[in-house]
Amino acid sequence: MGETTAPDKDQARGGLAPWQIRKVANYVDAHLDRTIRNEDLAAVARLNASHFGRAFRNSFGEPPHEYVIRRRIERAQGLMLSTDAPLSAIALDCGLADQAHLSRLFRRVVGESPRAWRRARIGEPIESV
């Protein structure tokens, strides 16, 4: 009876505030081509690193590292469809060490190799790199 408003659903369960979600997501997208550390993301959200990890997982449904990997793979998919750049260049543009790193993560997230995924969507064979 003493409550006048219900707390925000995300904050009630220990998640990030909407402004923190926006800032963190924008930071990740803007910095996919370089190293993104949890400490950097926590600073963007103005939280300490240990609290940030829990709050991020509650808000995004996955740990920060997995979110960054998924966003990198999504960027790689976009580049594979919109350019004819070699996979090695796409890997570097997405902040990954090399083509092997891209292939390993891509297969884990998408379920097939980047080359097979690209071929299936472009509809023409891609020359070997």
N, CA, C and O atoms as CSV, one atom per row, in Angstrom:
chain,resi,resn,atom,element,x,y,z
A,1,MET,N,N,0.806,-1.179,0.000
A,1,MET,CA,C,0.000,0.000,0.000
A,1,MET,C,C,0.857,1.253,0.000
A,1,MET,O,O,0.440,2.272,-0.552
A,2,GLY,N,N,2.058,1.213,0.609
A,2,GLY,CA,C,2.936,2.360,0.676
A,2,GLY,C,C,3.683,2.624,-0.615
A,2,GLY,O,O,4.248,3.705,-0.783
A,3,GLU,N,N,3.703,1.651,-1.547
A,3,GLU,CA,C,4.401,1.832,-2.816
A,3,GLU,C,C,3.561,2.636,-3.781
A,3,GLU,O,O,2.383,2.345,-3.989
A,4,THR,N,N,4.179,3.658,-4.376
A,4,THR,CA,C,3.446,4.470,-5.343
A,4,THR,C,C,3.784,4.073,-6.767
A,4,THR,O,O,2.927,4.168,-7.646
A,5,THR,N,N,5.008,3.631,-7.022
A,5,THR,CA,C,5.398,3.188,-8.366
A,5,THR,C,C,6.197,1.908,-8.262
A,5,THR,O,O,6.918,1.683,-7.290
A,6,ALA,N,N,6.058,1.078,-9.269
A,6,ALA,CA,C,6.839,-0.163,-9.316
A,6,ALA,C,C,8.233,0.156,-9.829
A,6,ALA,O,O,8.372,0.981,-10.733
A,7,PRO,N,N,9.274,-0.470,-9.281
A,7,PRO,CA,C,10.623,-0.239,-9.802
A,7,PRO,C,C,10.735,-0.760,-11.223
A,7,PRO,O,O,10.022,-1.683,-11.618
A,8,ASP,N,N,11.645,-0.155,-11.992
A,8,ASP,CA,C,11.912,-0.604,-13.353
A,8,ASP,C,C,12.268,-2.079,-13.326
A,8,ASP,O,O,13.044,-2.519,-12.478
A,9,LYS,N,N,11.704,-2.844,-14.252
A,9,LYS,CA,C,11.886,-4.303,-14.274
A,9,LYS,C,C,13.354,-4.696,-14.304
A,9,LYS,O,O,13.768,-5.564,-13.535
A,10,ASP,N,N,14.175,-4.066,-15.195
A,10,ASP,CA,C,15.584,-4.419,-15.291
A,10,ASP,C,C,16.339,-4.068,-14.016
A,10,ASP,O,O,17.156,-4.857,-13.543
A,11,GLN,N,N,16.076,-2.906,-13.465
A,11,GLN,CA,C,16.779,-2.504,-12.257
A,11,GLN,C,C,16.348,-3.363,-11.077
A,11,GLN,O,O,17.156,-3.640,-10.191
A,12,ALA,N,N,15.091,-3.787,-11.050
A,12,ALA,CA,C,14.603,-4.617,-9.953
A,12,ALA,C,C,15.345,-5.952,-9.908
A,12,ALA,O,O,15.559,-6.509,-8.831
A,13,ARG,N,N,15.728,-6.455,-11.047
A,13,ARG,CA,C,16.429,-7.744,-11.057
A,13,ARG,C,C,17.936,-7.570,-11.201
A,13,ARG,O,O,18.641,-8.529,-11.515
A,14,GLY,N,N,18.432,-6.373,-10.978
A,14,GLY,CA,C,19.871,-6.147,-10.975
A,14,GLY,C,C,20.474,-5.841,-12.317
A,14,GLY,O,O,21.674,-6.046,-12.500
A,15,GLY,N,N,19.694,-5.356,-13.273
A,15,GLY,CA,C,20.202,-5.050,-14.594
A,15,GLY,C,C,20.677,-3.610,-14.712
A,15,GLY,O,O,20.662,-2.851,-13.743
A,16,LEU,N,N,21.091,-3.256,-15.902
A,16,LEU,CA,C,21.542,-1.908,-16.193
A,16,LEU,C,C,20.347,-0.995,-16.449
A,16,LEU,O,O,19.286,-1.446,-16.880
A,17,ALA,N,N,20.538,0.283,-16.181
A,17,ALA,CA,C,19.511,1.274,-16.500
A,17,ALA,C,C,19.459,1.448,-18.021
A,17,ALA,O,O,20.439,1.154,-18.705
A,18,PRO,N,N,18.340,1.916,-18.553
A,18,PRO,CA,C,18.235,2.090,-20.012
A,18,PRO,C,C,19.350,2.952,-20.598
A,18,PRO,O,O,19.843,2.649,-21.685
A,19,TRP,N,N,19.759,4.008,-19.915
A,19,TRP,CA,C,20.834,4.854,-20.442
A,19,TRP,C,C,22.154,4.090,-20.487
A,19,TRP,O,O,22.968,4.301,-21.387
A,20,GLN,N,N,22.367,3.195,-19.507
A,20,GLN,CA,C,23.595,2.398,-19.496
A,20,GLN,C,C,23.586,1.376,-20.632
A,20,GLN,O,O,24.611,1.142,-21.271
A,21,ILE,N,N,22.446,0.781,-20.875
A,21,ILE,CA,C,22.322,-0.184,-21.969
A,21,ILE,C,C,22.651,0.495,-23.293
A,21,ILE,O,O,23.422,-0.043,-24.087
A,22,ARG,N,N,22.078,1.665,-23.538
A,22,ARG,CA,C,22.333,2.406,-24.779
A,22,ARG,C,C,23.801,2.767,-24.921
A,22,ARG,O,O,24.398,2.568,-25.979
A,23,LYS,N,N,24.388,3.302,-23.844
A,23,LYS,CA,C,25.789,3.735,-23.919
A,23,LYS,C,C,26.723,2.557,-24.165
A,23,LYS,O,O,27.639,2.653,-24.982
A,24,VAL,N,N,26.501,1.458,-23.471
A,24,VAL,CA,C,27.362,0.280,-23.623
A,24,VAL,C,C,27.217,-0.306,-25.028
A,24,VAL,O,O,28.220,-0.618,-25.670
A,25,ALA,N,N,25.989,-0.459,-25.511
A,25,ALA,CA,C,25.769,-1.011,-26.849
A,25,ALA,C,C,26.398,-0.107,-27.911
A,25,ALA,O,O,27.024,-0.602,-28.849
A,26,ASN,N,N,26.241,1.195,-27.778
A,26,ASN,CA,C,26.842,2.135,-28.734
A,26,ASN,C,C,28.364,2.074,-28.679
A,26,ASN,O,O,29.026,2.134,-29.716
A,27,TYR,N,N,28.922,1.956,-27.476
A,27,TYR,CA,C,30.378,1.867,-27.323
A,27,TYR,C,C,30.903,0.614,-28.025
A,27,TYR,O,O,31.892,0.669,-28.756
A,28,VAL,N,N,30.234,-0.508,-27.796
A,28,VAL,CA,C,30.673,-1.765,-28.420
A,28,VAL,C,C,30.652,-1.624,-29.935
A,28,VAL,O,O,31.631,-1.954,-30.604
A,29,ASP,N,N,29.540,-1.134,-30.478
A,29,ASP,CA,C,29.431,-1.010,-31.939
A,29,ASP,C,C,30.475,-0.060,-32.516
A,29,ASP,O,O,30.969,-0.281,-33.622
A,30,ALA,N,N,30.811,0.987,-31.784
A,30,ALA,CA,C,31.786,1.963,-32.279
A,30,ALA,C,C,33.227,1.481,-32.170
A,30,ALA,O,O,34.113,2.022,-32.832
A,31,HIS,N,N,33.470,0.466,-31.337
A,31,HIS,CA,C,34.842,0.021,-31.084
A,31,HIS,C,C,35.084,-1.444,-31.433
A,31,HIS,O,O,36.016,-2.052,-30.907
A,32,LEU,N,N,34.271,-2.017,-32.302
A,32,LEU,CA,C,34.429,-3.431,-32.652
A,32,LEU,C,C,35.758,-3.738,-33.311
A,32,LEU,O,O,36.202,-4.886,-33.292
A,33,ASP,N,N,36.399,-2.747,-33.890
A,33,ASP,CA,C,37.658,-2.992,-34.591
A,33,ASP,C,C,38.864,-3.000,-33.665
A,33,ASP,O,O,39.992,-3.167,-34.129
A,34,ARG,N,N,38.654,-2.825,-32.387
A,34,ARG,CA,C,39.770,-2.854,-31.433
A,34,ARG,C,C,39.408,-3.678,-30.199
A,34,ARG,O,O,38.286,-4.170,-30.074
A,35,THR,N,N,40.351,-3.818,-29.309
A,35,THR,CA,C,40.129,-4.578,-28.084
A,35,THR,C,C,39.103,-3.877,-27.206
A,35,THR,O,O,39.186,-2.670,-26.976
A,36,ILE,N,N,38.139,-4.643,-26.721
A,36,ILE,CA,C,37.129,-4.121,-25.801
A,36,ILE,C,C,37.217,-4.948,-24.529
A,36,ILE,O,O,36.933,-6.145,-24.527
A,37,ARG,N,N,37.610,-4.296,-23.458
A,37,ARG,CA,C,37.748,-4.994,-22.174
A,37,ARG,C,C,36.506,-4.740,-21.312
A,37,ARG,O,O,35.839,-3.715,-21.453
A,38,ASN,N,N,36.212,-5.679,-20.430
A,38,ASN,CA,C,35.084,-5.499,-19.517
A,38,ASN,C,C,35.246,-4.241,-18.677
A,38,ASN,O,O,34.264,-3.570,-18.359
A,39,GLU,N,N,36.489,-3.920,-18.315
A,39,GLU,CA,C,36.738,-2.722,-17.509
A,39,GLU,C,C,36.342,-1.461,-18.272
A,39,GLU,O,O,35.835,-0.509,-17.680
A,40,ASP,N,N,36.571,-1.453,-19.584
A,40,ASP,CA,C,36.179,-0.311,-20.416
A,40,ASP,C,C,34.661,-0.170,-20.443
A,40,ASP,O,O,34.130,0.934,-20.320
A,41,LEU,N,N,33.974,-1.282,-20.603
A,41,LEU,CA,C,32.511,-1.257,-20.637
A,41,LEU,C,C,31.940,-0.831,-19.287
A,41,LEU,O,O,30.968,-0.079,-19.224
A,42,ALA,N,N,32.548,-1.314,-18.216
A,42,ALA,CA,C,32.097,-0.926,-16.876
A,42,ALA,C,C,32.260,0.578,-16.676
A,42,ALA,O,O,31.399,1.222,-16.076
A,43,ALA,N,N,33.354,1.135,-17.173
A,43,ALA,CA,C,33.583,2.577,-17.045
A,43,ALA,C,C,32.534,3.362,-17.832
A,43,ALA,O,O,32.074,4.409,-17.375
A,44,VAL,N,N,32.158,2.869,-18.999
A,44,VAL,CA,C,31.122,3.534,-19.794
A,44,VAL,C,C,29.800,3.551,-19.027
A,44,VAL,O,O,29.055,4.530,-19.074
A,45,ALA,N,N,29.521,2.456,-18.323
A,45,ALA,CA,C,28.282,2.349,-17.546
A,45,ALA,C,C,28.408,2.974,-16.155
A,45,ALA,O,O,27.436,3.035,-15.402
A,46,ARG,N,N,29.617,3.436,-15.825
A,46,ARG,CA,C,29.893,4.045,-14.520
A,46,ARG,C,C,29.626,3.083,-13.357
A,46,ARG,O,O,29.007,3.435,-12.353
A,47,LEU,N,N,30.123,1.848,-13.539
A,47,LEU,CA,C,30.003,0.815,-12.508
A,47,LEU,C,C,31.357,0.168,-12.296
A,47,LEU,O,O,32.236,0.250,-13.154
A,48,ASN,N,N,31.524,-0.484,-11.133
A,48,ASN,CA,C,32.754,-1.250,-10.971
A,48,ASN,C,C,32.626,-2.539,-11.773
A,48,ASN,O,O,31.520,-2.999,-12.054
A,49,ALA,N,N,33.753,-3.108,-12.132
A,49,ALA,CA,C,33.782,-4.235,-13.074
A,49,ALA,C,C,33.002,-5.453,-12.574
A,49,ALA,O,O,32.326,-6.109,-13.366
A,50,SER,N,N,33.080,-5.765,-11.292
A,50,SER,CA,C,32.393,-6.967,-10.812
A,50,SER,C,C,30.869,-6.781,-10.829
A,50,SER,O,O,30.145,-7.702,-11.206
A,51,HIS,N,N,30.389,-5.639,-10.437
A,51,HIS,CA,C,28.951,-5.388,-10.484
A,51,HIS,C,C,28.470,-5.295,-11.931
A,51,HIS,O,O,27.374,-5.754,-12.255
A,52,PHE,N,N,29.283,-4.707,-12.791
A,52,PHE,CA,C,28.911,-4.541,-14.193
A,52,PHE,C,C,28.631,-5.888,-14.866
A,52,PHE,O,O,27.646,-6.027,-15.591
A,53,GLY,N,N,29.492,-6.874,-14.627
A,53,GLY,CA,C,29.316,-8.185,-15.252
A,53,GLY,C,C,27.957,-8.789,-14.947
A,53,GLY,O,O,27.289,-9.302,-15.845
A,54,ARG,N,N,27.542,-8.734,-13.692
A,54,ARG,CA,C,26.231,-9.269,-13.304
A,54,ARG,C,C,25.098,-8.455,-13.927
A,54,ARG,O,O,24.142,-9.013,-14.465
A,55,ALA,N,N,25.216,-7.138,-13.849
A,55,ALA,CA,C,24.166,-6.266,-14.373
A,55,ALA,C,C,24.046,-6.422,-15.890
A,55,ALA,O,O,22.938,-6.435,-16.427
A,56,PHE,N,N,25.178,-6.539,-16.578
A,56,PHE,CA,C,25.169,-6.719,-18.028
A,56,PHE,C,C,24.452,-8.012,-18.388
A,56,PHE,O,O,23.588,-8.020,-19.264
A,57,ARG,N,N,24.802,-9.090,-17.727
A,57,ARG,CA,C,24.195,-10.396,-18.014
A,57,ARG,C,C,22.685,-10.350,-17.762
A,57,ARG,O,O,21.909,-10.929,-18.523
A,58,ASN,N,N,22.277,-9.672,-16.712
A,58,ASN,CA,C,20.844,-9.563,-16.422
A,58,ASN,C,C,20.116,-8.757,-17.494
A,58,ASN,O,O,18.960,-9.050,-17.801
A,59,SER,N,N,20.760,-7.762,-18.060
A,59,SER,CA,C,20.124,-6.908,-19.068
A,59,SER,C,C,20.193,-7.480,-20.473
A,59,SER,O,O,19.219,-7.399,-21.220
A,60,PHE,N,N,21.338,-8.062,-20.847
A,60,PHE,CA,C,21.554,-8.527,-22.215
A,60,PHE,C,C,21.333,-10.033,-22.383
A,60,PHE,O,O,21.206,-10.516,-23.508
A,61,GLY,N,N,21.287,-10.769,-21.285
A,61,GLY,CA,C,21.060,-12.204,-21.371
A,61,GLY,C,C,22.290,-13.018,-21.711
A,61,GLY,O,O,22.187,-14.221,-21.948
A,62,GLU,N,N,23.441,-12.391,-21.739
A,62,GLU,CA,C,24.707,-13.074,-22.009
A,62,GLU,C,C,25.837,-12.254,-21.403
A,62,GLU,O,O,25.669,-11.057,-21.169
A,63,PRO,N,N,26.983,-12.874,-21.146
A,63,PRO,CA,C,28.121,-12.130,-20.588
A,63,PRO,C,C,28.647,-11.105,-21.600
A,63,PRO,O,O,28.445,-11.266,-22.804
A,64,PRO,N,N,29.315,-10.059,-21.121
A,64,PRO,CA,C,29.827,-9.024,-22.021
A,64,PRO,C,C,30.704,-9.581,-23.148
A,64,PRO,O,O,30.571,-9.159,-24.297
A,65,HIS,N,N,31.588,-10.513,-22.836
A,65,HIS,CA,C,32.492,-11.051,-23.848
A,65,HIS,C,C,31.720,-11.744,-24.974
A,65,HIS,O,O,32.041,-11.571,-26.149
A,66,GLU,N,N,30.713,-12.521,-24.615
A,66,GLU,CA,C,29.908,-13.211,-25.628
A,66,GLU,C,C,29.135,-12.212,-26.466
A,66,GLU,O,O,28.980,-12.412,-27.671
A,67,TYR,N,N,28.646,-11.139,-25.855
A,67,TYR,CA,C,27.936,-10.094,-26.599
A,67,TYR,C,C,28.863,-9.454,-27.634
A,67,TYR,O,O,28.475,-9.251,-28.785
A,68,VAL,N,N,30.083,-9.141,-27.216
A,68,VAL,CA,C,31.049,-8.523,-28.132
A,68,VAL,C,C,31.368,-9.472,-29.281
A,68,VAL,O,O,31.431,-9.040,-30.432
A,69,ILE,N,N,31.568,-10.739,-28.998
A,69,ILE,CA,C,31.840,-11.722,-30.046
A,69,ILE,C,C,30.666,-11.782,-31.029
A,69,ILE,O,O,30.866,-11.776,-32.243
A,70,ARG,N,N,29.454,-11.839,-30.499
A,70,ARG,CA,C,28.273,-11.907,-31.365
A,70,ARG,C,C,28.173,-10.671,-32.255
A,70,ARG,O,O,27.872,-10.786,-33.443
A,71,ARG,N,N,28.422,-9.496,-31.692
A,71,ARG,CA,C,28.364,-8.255,-32.481
A,71,ARG,C,C,29.460,-8.248,-33.555
A,71,ARG,O,O,29.241,-7.755,-34.662
A,72,ARG,N,N,30.634,-8.792,-33.229
A,72,ARG,CA,C,31.713,-8.869,-34.225
A,72,ARG,C,C,31.318,-9.788,-35.374
A,72,ARG,O,O,31.575,-9.478,-36.538
A,73,ILE,N,N,30.704,-10.901,-35.056
A,73,ILE,CA,C,30.266,-11.844,-36.090
A,73,ILE,C,C,29.159,-11.210,-36.933
A,73,ILE,O,O,29.131,-11.390,-38.150
A,74,GLU,N,N,28.250,-10.472,-36.300
A,74,GLU,CA,C,27.194,-9.796,-37.054
A,74,GLU,C,C,27.783,-8.746,-37.994
A,74,GLU,O,O,27.319,-8.591,-39.124
A,75,ARG,N,N,28.804,-8.024,-37.527
A,75,ARG,CA,C,29.464,-7.056,-38.413
A,75,ARG,C,C,30.146,-7.783,-39.571
A,75,ARG,O,O,30.069,-7.340,-40.717
A,76,ALA,N,N,30.810,-8.898,-39.271
A,76,ALA,CA,C,31.465,-9.678,-40.325
A,76,ALA,C,C,30.442,-10.144,-41.355
A,76,ALA,O,O,30.715,-10.103,-42.554
A,77,GLN,N,N,29.277,-10.584,-40.910
A,77,GLN,CA,C,28.239,-11.012,-41.839
A,77,GLN,C,C,27.826,-9.867,-42.762
A,77,GLN,O,O,27.669,-10.057,-43.968
A,78,GLY,N,N,27.654,-8.688,-42.188
A,78,GLY,CA,C,27.294,-7.532,-42.999
A,78,GLY,C,C,28.363,-7.211,-44.033
A,78,GLY,O,O,28.050,-6.916,-45.186
A,79,LEU,N,N,29.624,-7.269,-43.620
A,79,LEU,CA,C,30.725,-6.988,-44.544
A,79,LEU,C,C,30.834,-8.055,-45.629
A,79,LEU,O,O,31.151,-7.750,-46.779
A,80,MET,N,N,30.570,-9.308,-45.257
A,80,MET,CA,C,30.652,-10.377,-46.252
A,80,MET,C,C,29.588,-10.213,-47.328
A,80,MET,O,O,29.811,-10.577,-48.482
A,81,LEU,N,N,28.438,-9.669,-46.961
A,81,LEU,CA,C,27.364,-9.488,-47.929
A,81,LEU,C,C,27.506,-8.196,-48.742
A,81,LEU,O,O,27.051,-8.126,-49.883
A,82,SER,N,N,28.133,-7.184,-48.157
A,82,SER,CA,C,28.172,-5.874,-48.809
A,82,SER,C,C,29.490,-5.571,-49.525
A,82,SER,O,O,29.578,-4.600,-50.277
A,83,THR,N,N,30.513,-6.397,-49.294
A,83,THR,CA,C,31.799,-6.174,-49.955
A,83,THR,C,C,32.318,-7.500,-50.502
A,83,THR,O,O,31.813,-8.573,-50.172
A,84,ASP,N,N,33.328,-7.396,-51.336
A,84,ASP,CA,C,33.993,-8.628,-51.782
A,84,ASP,C,C,35.380,-8.728,-51.142
A,84,ASP,O,O,36.280,-9.382,-51.669
A,85,ALA,N,N,35.527,-8.067,-49.999
A,85,ALA,CA,C,36.793,-8.105,-49.268
A,85,ALA,C,C,37.102,-9.536,-48.834
A,85,ALA,O,O,36.194,-10.303,-48.514
A,86,PRO,N,N,38.375,-9.888,-48.825
A,86,PRO,CA,C,38.747,-11.225,-48.351
A,86,PRO,C,C,38.425,-11.385,-46.864
A,86,PRO,O,O,38.383,-10.411,-46.112
A,87,LEU,N,N,38.205,-12.611,-46.470
A,87,LEU,CA,C,37.862,-12.887,-45.071
A,87,LEU,C,C,38.953,-12.424,-44.113
A,87,LEU,O,O,38.658,-12.044,-42.980
A,88,SER,N,N,40.197,-12.451,-44.548
A,88,SER,CA,C,41.284,-12.002,-43.674
A,88,SER,C,C,41.148,-10.514,-43.369
A,88,SER,O,O,41.407,-10.094,-42.241
A,89,ALA,N,N,40.747,-9.712,-44.350
A,89,ALA,CA,C,40.551,-8.277,-44.128
A,89,ALA,C,C,39.316,-8.027,-43.274
A,89,ALA,O,O,39.324,-7.147,-42.414
A,90,ILE,N,N,38.268,-8.785,-43.503
A,90,ILE,CA,C,37.053,-8.653,-42.708
A,90,ILE,C,C,37.344,-8.985,-41.254
A,90,ILE,O,O,36.858,-8.303,-40.352
A,91,ALA,N,N,38.132,-10.025,-41.019
A,91,ALA,CA,C,38.492,-10.394,-39.646
A,91,ALA,C,C,39.158,-9.219,-38.933
A,91,ALA,O,O,38.807,-8.905,-37.795
A,92,LEU,N,N,40.104,-8.576,-39.587
A,92,LEU,CA,C,40.802,-7.442,-38.984
A,92,LEU,C,C,39.859,-6.263,-38.757
A,92,LEU,O,O,39.956,-5.585,-37.734
A,93,ASP,N,N,38.947,-6.012,-39.701
A,93,ASP,CA,C,37.969,-4.930,-39.560
A,93,ASP,C,C,37.021,-5.161,-38.390
A,93,ASP,O,O,36.433,-4.216,-37.864
A,94,CYS,N,N,36.878,-6.403,-37.991
A,94,CYS,CA,C,35.973,-6.748,-36.898
A,94,CYS,C,C,36.708,-6.947,-35.569
A,94,CYS,O,O,36.117,-7.408,-34.592
A,95,GLY,N,N,37.980,-6.602,-35.534
A,95,GLY,CA,C,38.736,-6.698,-34.294
A,95,GLY,C,C,39.219,-8.084,-33.940
A,95,GLY,O,O,39.559,-8.353,-32.788
A,96,LEU,N,N,39.251,-8.965,-34.919
A,96,LEU,CA,C,39.717,-10.329,-34.673
A,96,LEU,C,C,41.159,-10.465,-35.139
A,96,LEU,O,O,41.614,-9.716,-36.003
A,97,ALA,N,N,41.868,-11.419,-34.568
A,97,ALA,CA,C,43.305,-11.552,-34.812
A,97,ALA,C,C,43.637,-11.900,-36.262
A,97,ALA,O,O,44.573,-11.342,-36.836
A,98,ASP,N,N,42.876,-12.815,-36.853
A,98,ASP,CA,C,43.161,-13.264,-38.209
A,98,ASP,C,C,41.965,-14.045,-38.745
A,98,ASP,O,O,40.948,-14.182,-38.065
A,99,GLN,N,N,42.095,-14.552,-39.957
A,99,GLN,CA,C,41.003,-15.283,-40.582
A,99,GLN,C,C,40.650,-16.556,-39.807
A,99,GLN,O,O,39.477,-16.922,-39.718
A,100,ALA,N,N,41.644,-17.222,-39.253
A,100,ALA,CA,C,41.379,-18.438,-38.478
A,100,ALA,C,C,40.529,-18.125,-37.249
A,100,ALA,O,O,39.626,-18.884,-36.896
A,101,HIS,N,N,40.828,-17.002,-36.606
A,101,HIS,CA,C,40.058,-16.572,-35.446
A,101,HIS,C,C,38.611,-16.294,-35.857
A,101,HIS,O,O,37.679,-16.715,-35.171
A,102,LEU,N,N,38.424,-15.593,-36.966
A,102,LEU,CA,C,37.080,-15.336,-37.491
A,102,LEU,C,C,36.365,-16.657,-37.767
A,102,LEU,O,O,35.212,-16.838,-37.373
A,103,SER,N,N,37.042,-17.566,-38.435
A,103,SER,CA,C,36.416,-18.838,-38.797
A,103,SER,C,C,35.993,-19.633,-37.571
A,103,SER,O,O,34.897,-20.193,-37.533
A,104,ARG,N,N,36.858,-19.679,-36.579
A,104,ARG,CA,C,36.553,-20.431,-35.355
A,104,ARG,C,C,35.329,-19.844,-34.645
A,104,ARG,O,O,34.413,-20.581,-34.279
A,105,LEU,N,N,35.311,-18.524,-34.449
A,105,LEU,CA,C,34.188,-17.888,-33.757
A,105,LEU,C,C,32.917,-17.937,-34.599
A,105,LEU,O,O,31.825,-18.160,-34.076
A,106,PHE,N,N,33.066,-17.727,-35.905
A,106,PHE,CA,C,31.911,-17.729,-36.806
A,106,PHE,C,C,31.217,-19.087,-36.768
A,106,PHE,O,O,29.992,-19.167,-36.673
A,107,ARG,N,N,32.010,-20.149,-36.843
A,107,ARG,CA,C,31.439,-21.498,-36.814
A,107,ARG,C,C,30.731,-21.754,-35.478
A,107,ARG,O,O,29.675,-22.386,-35.449
A,108,ARG,N,N,31.302,-21.270,-34.387
A,108,ARG,CA,C,30.699,-21.467,-33.073
A,108,ARG,C,C,29.367,-20.714,-32.959
A,108,ARG,O,O,28.403,-21.244,-32.406
A,109,VAL,N,N,29.309,-19.482,-33.478
A,109,VAL,CA,C,28.114,-18.657,-33.337
A,109,VAL,C,C,27.055,-18.994,-34.388
A,109,VAL,O,O,25.873,-19.101,-34.063
A,110,VAL,N,N,27.473,-19.161,-35.643
A,110,VAL,CA,C,26.541,-19.311,-36.760
A,110,VAL,C,C,26.289,-20.777,-37.099
A,110,VAL,O,O,25.196,-21.129,-37.543
A,111,GLY,N,N,27.273,-21.622,-36.899
A,111,GLY,CA,C,27.097,-23.041,-37.168
A,111,GLY,C,C,27.672,-23.510,-38.490
A,111,GLY,O,O,27.564,-24.691,-38.821
A,112,GLU,N,N,28.278,-22.617,-39.252
A,112,GLU,CA,C,28.954,-22.993,-40.495
A,112,GLU,C,C,30.127,-22.049,-40.714
A,112,GLU,O,O,30.250,-21.026,-40.041
A,113,SER,N,N,30.983,-22.403,-41.658
A,113,SER,CA,C,32.164,-21.575,-41.910
A,113,SER,C,C,31.755,-20.263,-42.579
A,113,SER,O,O,30.718,-20.201,-43.238
A,114,PRO,N,N,32.562,-19.220,-42.413
A,114,PRO,CA,C,32.252,-17.953,-43.071
A,114,PRO,C,C,32.170,-18.091,-44.596
A,114,PRO,O,O,31.296,-17.499,-45.229
A,115,ARG,N,N,33.071,-18.864,-45.172
A,115,ARG,CA,C,33.080,-19.045,-46.624
A,115,ARG,C,C,31.790,-19.706,-47.095
A,115,ARG,O,O,31.193,-19.256,-48.073
A,116,ALA,N,N,31.347,-20.769,-46.417
A,116,ALA,CA,C,30.108,-21.453,-46.806
A,116,ALA,C,C,28.901,-20.531,-46.613
A,116,ALA,O,O,27.993,-20.507,-47.444
A,117,TRP,N,N,28.898,-19.784,-45.528
A,117,TRP,CA,C,27.800,-18.857,-45.250
A,117,TRP,C,C,27.722,-17.795,-46.343
A,117,TRP,O,O,26.639,-17.479,-46.836
A,118,ARG,N,N,28.863,-17.253,-46.712
A,118,ARG,CA,C,28.919,-16.200,-47.742
A,118,ARG,C,C,28.470,-16.747,-49.096
A,118,ARG,O,O,27.676,-16.110,-49.789
A,119,ARG,N,N,28.966,-17.906,-49.471
A,119,ARG,CA,C,28.595,-18.517,-50.749
A,119,ARG,C,C,27.095,-18.756,-50.838
A,119,ARG,O,O,26.474,-18.492,-51.868
A,120,ALA,N,N,26.517,-19.258,-49.750
A,120,ALA,CA,C,25.090,-19.580,-49.746
A,120,ALA,C,C,24.232,-18.330,-49.916
A,120,ALA,O,O,23.132,-18.409,-50.463
A,121,ARG,N,N,24.716,-17.188,-49.460
A,121,ARG,CA,C,23.921,-15.972,-49.529
A,121,ARG,C,C,24.205,-15.129,-50.764
A,121,ARG,O,O,23.330,-14.401,-51.232
A,122,ILE,N,N,25.397,-15.219,-51.285
A,122,ILE,CA,C,25.731,-14.450,-52.478
A,122,ILE,C,C,25.312,-15.215,-53.731
A,122,ILE,O,O,24.951,-14.617,-54.744
A,123,GLY,N,N,25.364,-16.525,-53.650
A,123,GLY,CA,C,24.908,-17.345,-54.765
A,123,GLY,C,C,25.920,-17.556,-55.861
A,123,GLY,O,O,25.573,-18.060,-56.930
A,124,GLU,N,N,27.158,-17.186,-55.628
A,124,GLU,CA,C,28.202,-17.430,-56.620
A,124,GLU,C,C,29.482,-17.835,-55.897
A,124,GLU,O,O,29.716,-17.419,-54.763
A,125,PRO,N,N,30.297,-18.633,-56.540
A,125,PRO,CA,C,31.539,-19.066,-55.901
A,125,PRO,C,C,32.472,-17.867,-55.660
A,125,PRO,O,O,32.560,-16.945,-56.470
A,126,ILE,N,N,33.141,-17.920,-54.546
A,126,ILE,CA,C,34.120,-16.894,-54.201
A,126,ILE,C,C,35.494,-17.496,-54.377
A,126,ILE,O,O,35.765,-18.595,-53.894
A,127,GLU,N,N,36.368,-16.774,-55.071
A,127,GLU,CA,C,37.711,-17.288,-55.296
A,127,GLU,C,C,38.436,-17.470,-53.973
A,127,GLU,O,O,38.182,-16.754,-53.004
A,128,SER,N,N,39.326,-18.419,-53.947
A,128,SER,CA,C,40.053,-18.677,-52.722
A,128,SER,C,C,41.009,-17.544,-52.414
A,128,SER,O,O,41.586,-16.925,-53.309
A,129,VAL,N,N,41.161,-17.292,-51.134
A,129,VAL,CA,C,41.954,-16.145,-50.674
A,129,VAL,C,C,43.374,-16.562,-50.381
A,129,VAL,O,O,44.191,-15.733,-49.982
